Amino acid sequence: MAAPEVWVAKDDGSDLIRAGAIVAVGRDYTGTVTARLSDSEGSTVTLVMVTSHEGKHTPDDFHRQLVRAVAQLADAAEATVVSPVWDDEGWRWATEPL
């Protein structure tokens, strides 16, 4: 039996990416988080877009937090979505059933 899939959402919820298709995750100096996909073109998807004047910078290890969240869901009983969320405490990765 195949394990349920884990999906990663963009910050605006407009797209979902299968976590298994992600080969690299990075965070640039502005706090923007991107994922590189395993497709033949090596496409890159922006998961969190940070505009410097908004002051909503992601934590320095936010890309690592995503990898940890996906790894913890490897044995999930159901398909799950991991989404970046901005709230009063700052950025965090939230999980919910698909």
C-alpha positions as a printed NumPy array, in Angstrom:
array([[  0.   ,   0.   ,   0.   ],
       [  1.357,   3.417,  -0.958],
       [  1.748,   6.05 ,   1.742],
       [ -0.593,   9.044,   1.551],
       [  0.939,  12.049,  -0.137],
       [  2.137,  15.253,   1.456],
       [  1.521,  18.491,  -0.459],
       [  3.03 ,  21.945,   0.049],
       [  0.95 ,  25.084,  -0.592],
       [  2.08 ,  28.519,  -1.684],
       [  1.502,  31.331,   0.823],
       [ -1.527,  32.607,  -1.094],
       [ -2.982,  29.11 ,  -1.51 ],
       [ -2.996,  29.381,  -5.298],
       [ -0.914,  26.26 ,  -5.943],
       [ -0.135,  22.912,  -4.345],
       [  3.092,  21.001,  -4.99 ],
       [  3.58 ,  17.322,  -4.184],
       [  6.342,  17.281,  -1.553],
       [  7.93 ,  14.272,  -3.261],
       [  8.6  ,  16.433,  -6.346],
       [ 10.708,  18.93 ,  -4.363],
       [ 14.469,  18.387,  -4.625],
       [ 15.682,  21.588,  -2.94 ],
       [ 14.309,  24.359,  -0.737],
       [ 15.99 ,  27.713,  -0.221],
       [ 15.526,  31.047,   1.512],
       [ 17.072,  34.224,   0.11 ],
       [ 18.249,  37.348,   1.927],
       [ 14.767,  38.933,   1.8  ],
       [ 13.122,  35.887,   3.402],
       [ 11.499,  34.581,   0.221],
       [ 11.27 ,  30.769,   0.229],
       [ 11.522,  28.805,  -3.024],
       [ 11.369,  25.127,  -3.951],
       [ 13.126,  23.552,  -6.924],
       [ 11.219,  20.687,  -8.528],
       [ 12.49 ,  17.414,  -9.939],
       [ 10.963,  17.955, -13.37 ],
       [ 13.213,  17.928, -16.416],
       [ 13.38 ,  21.749, -16.532],
       [ 14.286,  22.121, -12.845],
       [ 11.377,  24.504, -12.311],
       [ 11.393,  26.755,  -9.275],
       [  8.255,  27.678,  -7.334],
       [  8.057,  30.576,  -4.89 ],
       [  6.323,  29.293,  -1.758],
       [  6.571,  32.481,   0.323],
       [  7.041,  35.9  ,  -1.286],
       [  8.337,  38.503,   1.145],
       [  8.197,  42.177,   0.248],
       [ 10.947,  43.943,   2.177],
       [  8.828,  46.97 ,   3.111],
       [  6.138,  44.809,   4.78 ],
       [  8.467,  43.656,   7.575],
       [  7.136,  40.085,   7.394],
       [ 10.502,  38.367,   7.08 ],
       [ 10.542,  34.61 ,   7.489],
       [ 12.768,  33.073,  10.185],
       [ 16.335,  32.34 ,   9.077],
       [ 15.637,  28.591,   9.201],
       [ 12.127,  28.703,   7.679],
       [ 13.173,  26.532,   4.73 ],
       [ 14.545,  23.941,   7.177],
       [ 11.303,  24.07 ,   9.14 ],
       [  9.476,  23.036,   5.96 ],
       [ 11.789,  20.053,   5.453],
       [ 11.224,  19.017,   9.085],
       [  7.438,  19.336,   8.756],
       [  7.375,  17.207,   5.594],
       [  9.665,  14.577,   7.147],
       [  7.428,  14.321,  10.222],
       [  4.447,  13.666,   7.957],
       [  6.144,  10.768,   6.139],
       [  4.046,   8.281,   8.131],
       [  0.818,  10.288,   8.078],
       [ -2.381,   8.278,   7.879],
       [ -3.957,  10.614,   5.332],
       [ -2.986,  13.039,   2.596],
       [ -1.835,  16.29 ,   4.183],
       [ -1.132,  19.878,   3.112],
       [  1.676,  21.942,   4.651],
       [  1.052,  25.685,   4.293],
       [  3.033,  28.784,   5.249],
       [  0.974,  30.976,   7.567],
       [  1.545,  34.543,   8.796],
       [ -0.155,  35.449,  12.095],
       [  0.477,  37.625,  15.171],
       [  3.45 ,  35.453,  16.141],
       [  5.079,  35.572,  12.684],
       [  5.555,  32.862,  10.059],
       [  4.947,  29.169,  10.739],
       [  4.154,  26.012,   8.756],
       [  0.644,  24.693,   9.4  ],
       [ -0.611,  21.234,   8.492],
       [ -4.115,  20.08 ,   7.671],
       [ -5.762,  17.1  ,   5.977],
       [ -6.131,  17.466,   2.224]])
